[in-house]
């Protein structure tokens, strides 16, 4: 199987080289057999996931810190401060090479599509933003687009960090049709029958046969792609609970006191994951995808961070 090219430059930057050297030193010290190797890969997987979530984690941190300690008499509203902070995080990630220009383009598209959805959903009372701000479009503070962008940032970075390979990757045009149907349904179900059950079935048909091979350490490990979507959607649901706890936004029933976000939102995030994945996959549109064969790992690729 031929792997799609990774985002960004072919050579790791200084931060990646230092992280790789540190990981190799720990590996040489602690890995002594199959059990210690399994434990090391598990820890490495978690660290890499956290590294991929850097933008989203920073945004969640801003939400919590400003919720707990933002002064009421500040000349800039909390929501506007979040916009400024999000822009600075994005600039810093590009300046340090933690995100590439290609990744930023995907994130921008997701930022725009998310903002459009926000404008529509808030107009129909799906959720509200209870605080005042200047930097907003209608009822939507501009920081909200960065919350969607955080999902795009994660997918773009995790694709590169774990050196994704695929078996039985579905045609990109088919994925695009599915993503378009999902996006339209987010709007149309306010007037037409909600077809999300059919969309869930569609994701199983399109992505069910596909395996993603990810590299937590030196070797690629397989996982059904649909399982990966579900796990990521679950963690986004956890993050959404943090966001509503921090009063960044509120669903109906949360105006007078916080309670956990409905599990039905987990399905919404799962479907939104498909849109995000297709946007990232479109960057690789010129590559040759795997069709069921084993993953070929050359020495150079397995050594790259």
TORFI-871729 format. One line per 10 residues: their letters; for each residue x negated, y negated, z negated of C-alpha. Coordinates in nm, 3 decimals, decimal comma. Layout:
<bazas>
a	X:Y:Z; ... .
</bazas>
This chain:
<bazas>
xxxxxxxxxx	0,000:0,000:0,000; -0,121:-0,349:0,081; -0,075:-0,602:-0,197; 0,066:-0,949:-0,131; -0,192:-1,221:-0,170; -0,204:-1,384:-0,511; -0,120:-1,749:-0,560; -0,394:-2,002:-0,569; -0,764:-1,979:-0,501; -0,930:-1,641:-0,455 .
xxxxxxxxxx	-1,180:-1,706:-0,734; -1,077:-1,742:-1,099; -1,137:-2,076:-1,265; -1,354:-2,135:-1,573; -1,069:-2,073:-1,818; -0,984:-1,742:-1,652; -1,349:-1,635:-1,649; -1,382:-1,704:-2,022; -1,063:-1,516:-2,100; -1,175:-1,224:-1,888 .
xxxxxxxxxx	-1,516:-1,213:-2,058; -1,354:-1,220:-2,401; -1,115:-0,940:-2,308; -1,399:-0,725:-2,176; -1,598:-0,779:-2,496; -1,302:-0,671:-2,710; -1,240:-0,376:-2,481; -1,598:-0,254:-2,517; -1,571:-0,285:-2,895; -1,230:-0,127:-2,960 .
xxxxxxxxxx	-1,142:0,118:-2,680; -1,266:0,465:-2,772; -1,003:0,699:-2,628; -0,652:0,724:-2,477; -0,470:0,601:-2,790; -0,691:0,298:-2,842; -0,668:0,228:-2,468; -0,287:0,236:-2,484; -0,291:0,000:-2,783; -0,537:-0,233:-2,609 .
xxxxxxxxxx	-0,325:-0,243:-2,292; -0,013:-0,316:-2,499; -0,181:-0,608:-2,676; -0,331:-0,730:-2,347; 0,015:-0,713:-2,188; 0,160:-0,931:-2,463; -0,121:-1,186:-2,444; -0,092:-1,212:-2,066; 0,285:-1,256:-2,095; 0,233:-1,537:-2,341 .
xxxxxxxxxx	-0,020:-1,695:-2,107; 0,230:-1,673:-1,819; 0,494:-1,843:-2,041; 0,267:-2,138:-2,111; 0,491:-2,403:-1,956; 0,812:-2,262:-2,104; 0,651:-2,216:-2,444; 0,528:-2,575:-2,446; 0,877:-2,697:-2,356; 1,037:-2,492:-2,634 .
xxxxxxxxxx	0,778:-2,629:-2,873; 0,871:-2,984:-2,771; 1,241:-2,910:-2,824; 1,183:-2,777:-3,176; 0,935:-3,044:-3,284; 1,155:-3,330:-3,164; 1,462:-3,170:-3,323; 1,293:-3,142:-3,661; 1,084:-3,460:-3,675; 1,179:-3,708:-3,402 .
xxxxxxxxxx	1,244:-4,047:-3,571; 1,591:-4,193:-3,525; 1,451:-4,546:-3,492; 1,212:-4,453:-3,207; 1,229:-4,700:-2,913; 1,255:-4,408:-2,670; 1,540:-4,158:-2,705; 1,456:-3,797:-2,779; 1,577:-3,677:-2,437; 1,367:-3,938:-2,257 .
xxxxxxxxxx	1,065:-3,840:-2,467; 1,121:-3,481:-2,352; 1,112:-3,596:-1,989; 0,781:-3,776:-2,044; 0,639:-3,477:-2,230; 0,747:-3,233:-1,957; 0,583:-3,444:-1,685; 0,259:-3,462:-1,886; 0,259:-3,083:-1,937; 0,309:-3,029:-1,564 .
xxxxxxxxxx	0,032:-3,272:-1,471; -0,203:-3,116:-1,725; -0,141:-2,765:-1,592; -0,214:-2,875:-1,236; -0,521:-3,077:-1,338; -0,672:-2,785:-1,533; -0,595:-2,533:-1,258; -0,356:-2,336:-1,481; -0,100:-2,385:-1,205; -0,177:-2,407:-0,837 .
xxxxxxxxxx	-0,025:-2,640:-0,581; 0,157:-2,344:-0,423; 0,313:-2,260:-0,758; 0,409:-2,624:-0,813; 0,599:-2,626:-0,483; 0,807:-2,326:-0,592; 0,866:-2,487:-0,930; 0,981:-2,811:-0,764; 1,238:-2,623:-0,553; 1,367:-2,447:-0,862 .
xxxxxxxxxx	1,374:-2,781:-1,048; 1,598:-2,927:-0,775; 1,832:-2,627:-0,747; 1,863:-2,616:-1,126; 1,944:-2,987:-1,151; 2,215:-2,954:-0,887; 2,368:-2,668:-1,085; 2,346:-2,875:-1,405; 2,535:-3,165:-1,246; 2,813:-2,933:-1,136 .
xxxxxxxxxx	2,836:-2,729:-1,458; 2,839:-3,027:-1,694; 3,110:-3,190:-1,481; 3,321:-2,876:-1,536; 3,258:-2,860:-1,910; 3,040:-2,547:-1,911; 2,803:-2,718:-2,158; 2,717:-3,066:-2,279; 2,415:-3,277:-2,373; 2,522:-3,451:-2,694 .
xxxxxxxxxx	2,252:-3,720:-2,720; 2,207:-4,047:-2,536; 1,930:-4,115:-2,286; 1,827:-4,348:-2,005; 1,648:-4,099:-1,780; 1,948:-3,903:-1,659; 2,173:-3,839:-1,360; 2,535:-3,859:-1,470; 2,573:-3,636:-1,775; 2,245:-3,454:-1,712 .
xxxxxxxxxx	1,921:-3,569:-1,880; 1,624:-3,529:-1,647; 1,436:-3,298:-1,884; 1,684:-3,020:-1,800; 1,534:-2,962:-1,458; 1,205:-2,878:-1,629; 1,378:-2,603:-1,827; 1,470:-2,435:-1,498; 1,122:-2,512:-1,366; 0,981:-2,324:-1,666 .
xxxxxxxxxx	1,143:-2,006:-1,532; 0,989:-2,067:-1,190; 0,653:-2,142:-1,351; 0,665:-1,816:-1,546; 0,747:-1,606:-1,239; 0,479:-1,769:-1,026; 0,214:-1,730:-1,296; 0,307:-1,378:-1,403; 0,291:-1,266:-1,039; -0,067:-1,389:-1,018 .
xxxxxxxxxx	-0,183:-1,300:-1,369; -0,063:-0,939:-1,347; -0,167:-0,901:-0,981; 0,175:-0,767:-0,875; 0,197:-0,488:-0,618; 0,523:-0,338:-0,494; 0,653:-0,008:-0,363; 0,962:-0,012:-0,140; 0,985:-0,391:-0,146; 1,320:-0,496:0,008 .
xxxxxxxxxx	1,325:-0,716:0,320; 1,295:-1,081:0,231; 1,596:-1,175:0,446; 1,812:-0,933:0,247; 1,687:-1,077:-0,080; 1,761:-1,425:0,052; 2,121:-1,334:0,134; 2,167:-1,190:-0,213; 2,013:-1,498:-0,379; 2,235:-1,730:-0,171 .
xxxxxxxxxx	2,545:-1,534:-0,270; 2,445:-1,556:-0,637; 2,388:-1,930:-0,615; 2,719:-1,991:-0,438; 2,907:-1,783:-0,695; 2,773:-2,000:-0,978; 2,980:-2,280:-0,821; 3,265:-2,098:-0,647; 3,388:-1,893:-0,943; 3,549:-2,209:-1,081 .
xxxxxxxxxx	3,807:-2,185:-0,798; 3,768:-1,838:-0,649; 3,745:-1,493:-0,810; 3,418:-1,436:-0,995; 3,228:-1,170:-0,800; 2,935:-1,132:-1,039; 3,012:-0,763:-1,094; 2,968:-0,710:-0,720; 2,649:-0,916:-0,737; 2,516:-0,699:-1,021 .
xxxxxxxxxx	2,585:-0,395:-0,804; 2,414:-0,570:-0,514; 2,098:-0,624:-0,717; 2,095:-0,253:-0,805; 2,127:-0,157:-0,439; 1,867:-0,405:-0,312; 1,610:-0,374:-0,591; 1,692:-0,034:-0,741; 1,440:0,162:-0,529; 1,162:-0,095:-0,584 .
xxxxxxxxxx	0,873:-0,044:-0,824; 0,652:-0,328:-0,938; 0,296:-0,235:-1,030; 0,141:-0,474:-1,278; -0,210:-0,482:-1,423; -0,225:-0,542:-1,800; -0,593:-0,442:-1,816; -0,793:-0,266:-1,542; -0,531:-0,041:-1,386; -0,187:-0,104:-1,243 .
xxxxxxxxxx	0,113:0,042:-1,426; 0,452:0,101:-1,262; 0,790:-0,030:-1,371; 1,130:-0,039:-1,195; 1,171:-0,397:-1,079; 1,529:-0,413:-1,208; 1,403:-0,325:-1,557; 1,158:-0,612:-1,531; 1,440:-0,850:-1,437; 1,645:-0,737:-1,738 .
xxxxxxxxxx	1,355:-0,781:-1,981; 1,275:-1,131:-1,855; 1,644:-1,228:-1,869; 1,658:-1,106:-2,229; 1,366:-1,326:-2,331; 1,519:-1,626:-2,151; 1,836:-1,563:-2,353; 1,626:-1,572:-2,671; 1,473:-1,900:-2,551; 1,820:-2,040:-2,481 .
xxxxxxxxxx	1,920:-1,966:-2,838; 1,617:-2,167:-2,953; 1,717:-2,451:-2,720; 2,075:-2,467:-2,847; 1,955:-2,437:-3,209; 1,738:-2,743:-3,140; 2,049:-2,923:-3,010; 1,895:-2,981:-2,669; 2,234:-2,882:-2,527; 2,551:-2,720:-2,662 .
xxxxxxxxxx	2,806:-2,474:-2,530; 3,178:-2,506:-2,612; 3,218:-2,409:-2,977; 2,868:-2,522:-3,071; 2,955:-2,890:-3,109; 3,021:-2,867:-3,484; 2,764:-2,603:-3,574; 2,518:-2,366:-3,413; 2,590:-2,002:-3,343; 2,412:-1,755:-3,113 .
xxxxxxxxxx	2,468:-1,794:-2,740; 2,715:-1,544:-2,598; 2,563:-1,227:-2,455; 2,755:-1,300:-2,135; 2,486:-1,560:-2,063; 2,238:-1,273:-2,041; 2,406:-1,166:-1,718; 2,389:-1,521:-1,587; 2,017:-1,539:-1,653; 1,966:-1,200:-1,492 .
xxxxxxxxxx	2,129:-1,328:-1,173; 1,935:-1,653:-1,193; 1,618:-1,444:-1,215; 1,695:-1,307:-0,868; 1,703:-1,658:-0,723; 1,374:-1,741:-0,892; 1,211:-1,419:-0,773; 1,315:-1,476:-0,412; 1,175:-1,830:-0,417; 0,841:-1,697:-0,538 .
xxxxxxxxxx	0,850:-1,406:-0,294; 0,909:-1,649:-0,007; 0,560:-1,791:-0,065; 0,428:-1,445:0,024; 0,643:-1,416:0,336; 0,345:-1,353:0,564; 0,216:-1,053:0,372; 0,266:-0,682:0,427; 0,471:-0,520:0,152; 0,439:-0,169:0,021 .
xxxxxxxxxx	0,680:0,091:0,151; 0,641:0,364:-0,105; 0,276:0,457:-0,094; 0,034:0,444:-0,384; -0,124:0,118:-0,489; -0,478:0,075:-0,359; -0,701:-0,097:-0,614; -1,041:-0,197:-0,494; -1,319:-0,279:-0,735; -1,314:-0,653:-0,679 .
xxxxx	-0,938:-0,681:-0,735; -0,945:-0,478:-1,055; -1,215:-0,701:-1,196; -1,034:-1,026:-1,124; -0,852:-1,197:-1,413 .
</bazas>
